[in-house]
């Protein structure tokens, strides 16, 4: 499991969580891109380890997938 530590709190990487959401909804990168109004390249960038997507991109993914933006991050305490 890839975990990112930020200000003493640990988060699962965006790649793992977005992949999980895509798996649960049986969606491909291309389908997510179409649903969210983003390019497949942008979705691939977001899924890369160490990516730093903008709030706008995260909001578009959240809205497109109909999940709270907080579902794109997983806090491990």
Residue pairs with C-beta under 8 A, 6 or more apart in sequence:
1 12
1 16
2 12
2 13
2 15
2 16
2 49
3 10
3 11
3 12
3 13
3 76
4 10
4 11
4 12
4 13
5 11
9 75
9 77
10 75
10 76
10 77
11 73
11 74
11 75
11 76
12 73
12 74
12 76
13 49
14 46
14 47
14 51
14 53
14 72
14 73
15 46
15 47
15 48
15 49
15 51
16 74
17 71
17 72
17 73
17 74
18 32
18 43
18 46
18 47
18 61
18 72
19 47
21 27
21 65
21 67
21 71
21 72
22 28
22 29
22 32
25 65
27 35
27 65
29 40
29 43
29 44
29 47
30 40
32 38
32 43
32 61
32 64
32 65
33 39
33 40
33 42
33 43
35 64
35 65
36 43
36 60
36 61
36 63
36 64
36 65
37 60
37 64
38 57
38 60
38 61
38 64
42 57
43 61
45 51
45 53
46 53
46 57
46 61
53 61
58 69
58 72
59 69
61 72
62 68
62 69
62 71
62 72
